[in-house]
Amino acid sequence: MSYDDPNALIDAHEDRWAWRAKIKAKPTTRRLYRVVVGVVGVAIVLLGVVALPAPGPGWAIIFVGLAVLASEFEKAQQLLDFAKRHVHRWTSWIARQHLAVRLLVGLAILALVLGIFWAYFAVMGVPGWLPDVAEDPLLQFVPGAG
């Protein structure tokens, strides 16, 4: 895919969706639309970055934010293509590996996630909003969580 637009923006004649092409046909609405897409996309990416160390779909949220930005900005599309390419390479490589290697990688990722949990609870303490059923075992079994 070639990205040679000096403006680094997807123009009205390049857009596949008629409603967006109509918005982009007028300079005022085009500018407003791009600002809104930029703000929403960056907010979603930042939410994903905040969610990275916490359990949950941090990377998925970042990819959604990049997709929102890529709908309007070619540099974001280039970054999204780069990320997709490397995620595909990683998943293809891991799928070709022996079961023992896949299990070791899975255990390493699990250890990383558990380490992040432990570090979070050791530094921040157990959140008070957790129910007692979850809070009591965490205080008992996570060193430094109390």
C-alpha positions in Angstrom: 0.0 0.0 0.0 1.4 3.4 -0.9 1.1 6.4 1.3 2.4 9.4 -0.7 -0.1 12.1 0.2 1.9 15.1 1.4 -1.0 16.2 3.6 -1.1 12.8 5.4 -4.9 13.0 5.4 -7.4 10.8 3.6 -9.3 13.2 1.2 -12.9 13.1 0.1 -12.2 11.5 -3.3 -10.3 8.7 -1.5 -13.1 7.9 1.0 -15.2 4.8 0.5 -18.2 5.9 2.5 -20.6 8.4 1.0 -21.6 10.1 4.3 -17.9 10.8 5.0 -17.3 12.1 1.5 -20.2 14.5 1.9 -18.7 15.8 5.2 -15.3 16.1 3.6 -16.6 18.0 0.6 -17.0 21.2 2.7 -13.9 22.7 4.3 -15.5 23.6 7.5 -17.2 20.3 8.2 -14.1 18.5 7.0 -11.9 20.3 9.5 -14.4 19.8 12.3 -14.8 16.1 11.5 -11.0 15.6 11.5 -10.6 17.3 14.8 -13.3 15.1 16.3 -11.8 11.9 14.9 -8.4 13.0 16.1 -9.6 13.8 19.6 -11.6 10.6 19.9 -8.9 8.4 18.4 -6.2 9.9 20.7 -8.5 9.5 23.7 -9.1 5.8 22.9 -5.3 5.2 22.4 -4.5 6.9 25.7 -7.2 4.8 27.5 -5.5 1.7 26.0 -2.1 2.9 27.2 -3.5 3.4 30.7 -5.0 -0.1 30.6 -1.8 -1.7 29.5 -0.4 -2.5 33.0 -3.8 -3.4 34.4 -5.5 -6.6 33.5 -7.7 -6.3 30.5 -7.6 -5.5 26.8 -5.1 -2.7 26.8 -3.6 -3.6 23.4 -7.0 -4.2 21.9 -8.1 -0.7 23.0 -5.0 0.8 21.5 -5.7 -1.0 18.2 -9.2 0.3 18.2 -7.9 3.9 18.8 -5.5 3.5 15.9 -8.2 2.2 13.7 -10.3 5.3 14.5 -7.3 7.6 13.7 -6.5 5.6 10.6 -10.0 6.3 9.2 -8.7 9.9 8.7 -5.0 10.1 9.0 -2.5 8.2 6.7 0.3 8.1 9.3 -2.1 6.3 11.7 -2.9 3.9 8.9 0.8 3.3 8.4 1.3 2.6 12.1 -1.8 0.3 12.2 -0.5 -1.6 9.2 2.9 -2.0 10.8 1.4 -3.2 14.1 -0.9 -5.7 12.2 2.0 -7.0 10.2 4.1 -7.7 13.3 1.3 -9.2 15.3 0.6 -11.5 12.4 4.3 -12.4 12.3 4.3 -13.2 16.0 1.2 -15.3 15.9 2.5 -17.2 12.8 5.8 -17.8 14.5 4.2 -19.0 17.8 1.8 -21.3 15.9 4.8 -23.0 14.2 6.5 -23.8 17.5 6.4 -27.0 19.4 3.7 -27.3 22.1 6.4 -27.1 24.8 7.6 -23.7 23.4 4.0 -22.4 23.2 3.4 -23.5 26.8 6.6 -21.8 28.0 5.6 -18.6 26.3 2.1 -18.8 27.8 3.6 -19.4 31.3 6.0 -16.5 30.8 3.1 -14.2 29.9 1.1 -15.5 32.9 4.1 -14.8 35.2 4.3 -11.3 33.7 0.7 -10.6 34.4 0.9 -12.1 37.9 4.0 -10.0 38.5 2.1 -6.9 37.4 -0.8 -7.7 39.7 1.6 -8.3 42.6 3.5 -5.0 42.0 0.2 -3.1 41.7 -1.2 -4.5 45.0 2.2 -4.1 46.7 2.5 -0.5 45.7 -1.1 0.6 45.7 -2.7 -1.8 48.2 -5.8 -3.8 47.6 -8.6 -1.6 46.3 -11.3 -0.9 48.9 -14.0 -1.4 46.3 -13.3 -5.1 46.0 -15.7 -7.4 47.8 -14.4 -9.0 51.0 -14.5 -12.4 49.2 -11.7 -11.2 46.9 -10.0 -8.7 49.3 -9.3 -11.1 52.2 -7.4 -13.8 50.1 -5.4 -11.0 48.4 -4.3 -9.5 51.7 -3.4 -13.0 53.0 -1.6 -14.4 50.0 0.0 -11.4 48.2 3.1 -10.4 50.1 3.2 -6.6 50.8 -0.4 -6.1 49.7 -1.5 -5.0 53.2 
